[in-house]
Amino acid sequence: MTAVTRADVETALKGYVDPYLEQDLVSAKSLRRIQTENGRIELDVELGFPAAGYRDALVVALRERLANLPGVTDIVIRLESKIISHEVQRGLKPLPGVKNVVAVASGKGGVGKSTTAVNLALALSLEGAQVGLLDADIYGPSQPRMLGSQDRPTSPDGKSLNPVIRYGIQSMSIGYLIEEETPMVWRGPMVTQALEQLLRDTRWEALDYLVIDLPPGTGDTQLTLSQKVPVSGAIIVTTPQDIALLDARRGLKMFEKVEIPVLGIVENMSLHICSKCGHEEHIFGEGGGQRMAADYNVPFLGALPLDIRIREETDNGQPTVIAEPDSRIAGLYRDIARRTAARLSLQAKNYSHKFPNIVIQST
């Protein structure tokens, strides 16, 4: 009987292309240990993204590949996720307590960006990550309503704020500090200062991802984010119609100019699902997000339907991922979350936390 070798195992696994990494695990350097002895294969796999809802399917797929090798009698696969910091803009360092900042943006309002952001954050959490959500829309904060929380942040020292915990994620919003109907009649510099304070004065604790829900457009808030906030990557949310795509393209070009990688495009309201009969119709057009992704050579992360339940559930403070965790729509959000985190895991890693600070003192 021919003995199974490490090379045999690697060759077999190269035939499986991971749907989220879009490459095999050997090329992605996700195999940490391969041991073969007397027909027994032991395999340690380390993913750079959270994958609680995918791990079982991955183990089955790998096991099927290895079982076809001649002489195999036993297969042991150990799989874990390890999330690390990734590179940010030049001259900036990651935030204390935050490994990666992911900005969720749109060129225009009304495309469901905030709904996408909150469900994305919750989906990443359900996949096994430690997640925070910052509502960067100072003029129109919506995350407190969407998370169903009216809690006031506490301050342990009179200077910093503890994030509000809801559904297992840490969150911060100007909406937690003012009455819901109070207008923010502030000029641009005050808005950007408030955003910086919310970001840096919040005591974020051991976050793998901080999702920032940006206001629509390419103005002061976006400029502040790109110049002063260490962002690992951005997501562009659009709808299929041409006018939304035109503005989304402007947003994408803005991130390119400030050297923030675009992790991909999410097409929201991709098709309408009738609440009475279930009929599906592309009322805003079809395939616009995919074409945009192809035009700019960025990933297409997924499409989400225009479904009344998404609106009702976020208005009621229970986003779809929480209200209907086993639903098809929640599955789409979780799939987008895995794709986002997987794309980020392939980017250059940030090692600044491993180097000591050097202080020069005169004697």
C-alpha positions, 0 to 999 in steps of 0.5 A, spaced: 500 500 500 502 506 497 503 511 503 500 518 503 505 524 503 504 531 505 505 532 497 499 528 496 495 532 501 497 539 498 495 536 491 489 534 493 487 540 497 489 545 491 483 542 487 478 546 492 477 553 491 475 556 497 468 560 495 470 566 500 478 567 499 477 565 491 483 561 491 485 554 494 488 554 501 495 552 500 495 558 495 492 562 501 497 559 506 491 557 510 494 550 512 498 551 518 500 543 519 500 537 515 502 530 518 501 523 515 502 517 518 500 510 517 494 512 512 492 517 518 492 525 515 492 530 521 490 537 518 490 544 521 487 549 518 487 557 520 483 562 516 484 569 517 476 571 517 471 569 522 467 563 519 462 560 524 457 559 519 461 556 514 466 551 518 462 545 517 461 545 510 469 547 509 471 541 513 466 536 509 469 539 503 476 538 505 475 531 508 471 529 501 478 531 497 482 527 502 478 521 502 479 520 495 487 519 496 489 511 496 491 508 502 487 513 507 484 510 513 483 516 518 482 524 517 483 529 522 481 536 521 482 542 526 480 549 523 480 555 527 480 563 525 485 568 527 483 575 525 489 580 525 490 587 523 491 589 516 495 595 513 492 602 513 493 609 510 501 611 510 502 615 516 497 612 521 497 606 526 491 602 528 486 604 533 487 602 540 483 596 542 481 595 534 484 591 529 481 593 523 476 599 521 471 597 515 468 603 512 461 602 509 459 608 504 455 610 499 455 616 494 448 618 495 442 617 501 436 612 500 440 606 498 440 602 505 447 603 507 445 604 514 441 598 514 447 594 511 452 596 516 448 594 522 446 587 519 454 586 517 456 588 523 451 583 527 453 578 521 460 578 523 459 577 530 455 571 529 460 568 525 465 569 531 468 576 531 468 581 536 465 587 533 464 594 534 459 599 530 460 607 530 455 611 527 459 617 523 452 620 521 452 626 526 446 630 522 442 624 522 444 618 526 440 612 525 444 606 529 440 607 536 434 606 533 436 600 528 439 597 534 433 598 539 437 601 544 436 608 548 442 607 553 446 613 555 454 611 554 457 611 561 464 614 563 469 611 567 473 617 568 469 623 565 473 623 559 472 617 555 466 613 554 464 606 554 460 603 548 453 601 548 453 593 548 447 591 544 446 584 541 453 582 543 456 588 539 459 595 541 456 601 539 457 608 539 453 614 536 451 621 537 444 619 537 446 616 544 448 623 547 442 627 544 434 626 544 432 623 538 429 629 535 434 634 536 437 637 530 445 637 530 445 645 527 453 644 526 458 647 521 463 642 518 469 643 523 464 641 529 462 635 525 469 632 524 471 634 531 465 630 534 466 624 529 474 624 532 471 624 539 466 619 538 471 614 535 477 616 539 474 617 546 470 611 546 473 605 550 473 600 544 475 593 547 479 588 543 475 589 537 477 584 531 472 589 526 470 596 527 464 597 522 463 605 521 457 607 518 458 613 514 454 619 512 452 619 504 457 623 499 464 625 499 464 631 504 468 633 510 466 627 514 469 622 509 475 626 508 476 626 515 476 619 515 481 618 510 486 623 513 485 621 520 482 614 521 486 608 520 481 604 515 483 597 513 478 597 507 471 600 505 465 597 502 460 601 497 453 600 498 449 601 491 442 600 488 442 597 481 439 604 478 444 608 474 443 614 478 445 611 484 451 607 481 453 614 478 454 616 485 457 610 488 462 610 482 464 617 485 465 614 492 469 609 490 474 613 486 474 617 493 477 611 496 482 610 491 485 617 491 486 617 499 489 610 498 483 606 502 482 599 499 475 598 496 473 591 499 467 590 494 460 592 492 454 590 495 448 591 491 442 593 495 434 592 493 437 588 487 430 585 486 423 586 490 420 580 493 412 581 493 410 580 500 403 577 498 405 572 493 413 571 493 414 574 486 421 577 484 422 583 480 428 587 478 424 594 479 430 598 480 434 595 474 438 588 474 446 587 475 448 594 476 453 593 482 456 587 478 458 591 472 460 596 477 465 591 480 467 589 473 469 596 471 473 597 477 476 590 478 473 590 485 470 584 488 462 583 488 460 582 495 453 580 494 446 582 492 440 584 497 433 584 496 428 589 497 424 586 502 419 589 507 421 585 513 428 588 512 425 595 513 420 593 519 425 589 523 430 595 523 425 600 524 423 596 530 430 595 533 431 588 531 435 587 524 434 581 520 440 578 522 437 578 529 430 577 528 430 572 523 437 568 524 435 562 520 432 566 514 434 566 507 436 574 508 440 573 514 444 568 510 445 573 505 448 578 510 452 573 513 455 571 506 457 578 505 460 578 512 464 572 510 466 575 503 468 582 506 472 579 512 476 574 507 477 579 502 480 583 508 484 577 510 488 577 503 491 584 504 498 586 507 498 585 514 500 590 519 506 589 524 506 595 528 504 592 534 509 588 534 515 593 534 516 597 541 516 604 541 523 607 541 524 613 545 530 618 545 532 621 551 538 626 553 542 624 559 
